[in-house]
Amino acid sequence: MDENKKLKPFGMKDKIGYGLGDFGCNMSFAFINNYLMLFYVTCMGIKPKHFAVIILLAKIFDAINDPIIGGLCDSAKPGKEGKFKTWIKWASLPLLASSIIMFIYAPSAPYGVKIAMCLGLYCIWSISYTSVNVPYGSMQSVITNVPEERNSLSTFRSVGAMFAQIPVMIILPLLVYDKDDNPRGNIFFIIVAVMG
């Protein structure tokens, strides 16, 4: 980055906006981390050992694609909105779509289709999430070149991520479970669509 480049000054509104961006990203992340297994094992009927293998394979895939996406993002030529905003806008739609489609309730689908659906959609979600979150985190380095301001942005980002846990951990269990504490498979899709 050109250290002599004149950067637009920013204030509290910009910091709150930056924190809200991570609120949205982490709401998706928290929902997937907390409810994906419940949905696919309890509602869709995938055996726990098969779900564990799916997650293992997806995490290996994620470990490979993360540095690739980071490198592509870093080496991208900036457009009129900069290189990071372009990546975020490009990847937001697949992130939303994969988050929603991943929770289509189809318990009567063939077992192999359920496995393929879980693995494929989780991998697409992972690529999309990385393609949004890596450039999002990198934005603070181009928003300001003042270390204290970068620290402040990082703090607001962390607060936004923390607050994303509240609806996922407190409110959503009230919606996901029926009166007998059984998860309602058909409600996951609706919740993710509304959150999106």
N, C-alpha and C positions, 0 to 999 in steps of 0.2 A: 504494500500500500504506500502511496506517495504521502510522506509525512507532512509535506507542505500544502497538501490539498485542503481547501477551506471546507469544513464540515458545518452543516446547518446546526445551530444550537437547538438543544432539546430540553424539555422541562418535565414536570410531574406527569402531565397528560401522556407524554411519550413513554415514560417509564411504566405507567399503569397499562398502557396499550401493549407494551412488550410483555408484561406479566400476564395479561389476558390471553396473549397468543399461546403461551405455554400452558395456561389453564385449559384451553381447548385441546391441545395436543395431548396433554397428560390425562384428560378425561377419557379419551379413546384408549390410551395405554393402560390406565387403571381398570377400565371396564374389561378389556381383553384379558389382562392378567388375573382379574378376580372372578370372571364369569365364563371364560372359554371352556375350561374343563367341566364345570358344572353343566353347561349347555350340551357339550358333545358326549359326555359320559352319562349323565343322568337323564337328559331329555332325548338325545339322539340315539343312545344305546351303544356307543363305541366302548369297547372294553378298555379299562384303565391301562393295561399294559400296552395296548395299541396306541392309546393317546400319548403315553409316555414316549414311545418311539417316534410318533409324529412330532412332538415338541423337540426331541433330541435332534432329529433330522432338520427341522426348521431352524433351530438355533445354530447348527453347523452351517447351514446355508446363510444365515444372517451374519455369522462371523466372517464369511467370505465376501458377502455383498456390501457390508458396511464400509470397509476401506475403499472398495471400488467406487461406491457412490460418493464417498467423501472426496476422493481424488478427482472424480469427474466434476463435482460441484466446485472444487477449488480451482480447477484448470479452465472452467467455463469462461467464455468471454462475456463481460458485462453488457447487458442490454440497456435500454433507456431507464429501466427500474433497478438496475444493478443485477449482478449474477445470482444473488441469494433469493431475492423476491421472486424472480423468474422460476427458480426451482420449487419454491414453496407453492406458488400458484399452480404450476404444472402438476405437482404430486398431490395436491389437496383433494382433487376429484377422485383419483384412484383410492386414496386413503378412506374417504367417505364411502365410496362404493363397496370396497372390500370389507369395511367394518360392518356395513349393513347386510351385504349378501352372505357374509360368514355366519349370520344368525338366522338364515332361512330355516324354518322348522319343517323338517321332512323326515320324521321318524320311520316312515314306511319305505324310504328309499333303500335300494340294495346296499348291503354293508360296505362293499368296495367303493360305491359312490360316496358314501359318508366319509370314508377314509380319505379319498381323493379330494373331496370338497374341503375337509378340515385342513389337510396338508397344503393343498394348492392355494386356498384363500388366505391361510395364515402366512404363507410365503409372500403372496402379493401384498398383504397388509404390511408385512415386515419391510419390504422394499419401499413401499409408499411412506410408511412412518419414518424410515431413515431418510428418505428423500425430502421430507418436510422438516424433520427435527435437526438434522445436521446443519443445513444452511440456516435454519432459524437460530441455532446457537452461535453460528459464525457471524451473524449480522451485527452483534455488538462490537466486533472488531472494526467494522466499517461505519458504524453509527458515530463513534467517537474514538479519538486517539488519546484521550485523557484516562489514565489508569483508574482514578477514583470514580469517574463516570461509568466506566466499564464494570467496576465492582458493584456500583449501584444498580445497573441494568441486570447484572447477574443475580443480585438479591431479589429484585422484583420478579425475575423469571422464576426463581426458586419458590417464592411466595405464591405465585400463580399456580405452579405445579402442585404445591401443598394443598391449596384450596380446591383443586380439582378432585382430590380424594374425598372431600366431604359428601358431595351428592352420591358418588359411587359407593361409599362405605356406609352411609347413614340412610339416605333416601331410597336408593334402588332396592335394597333388600325388602323393603315394604311393598314394592311392586312385583318383584321377581317371584316371591313365594305366595302360595295360596294359604287359606286359613288353616290347613293341616301341615304347613311348613314344607310342602312339596314345590319344587320349582315349576313354574308354568312355562313350558317350552315355547309357546306361541307369543309370549310377551317380549322376549329378548329382541326380536326383530323390530318391534314397535319402539322399544326404549332406545335402541341404537339410532333408528331413523329420526326420532325426536331430538336426541342429543346432537346429531350431525348438523 
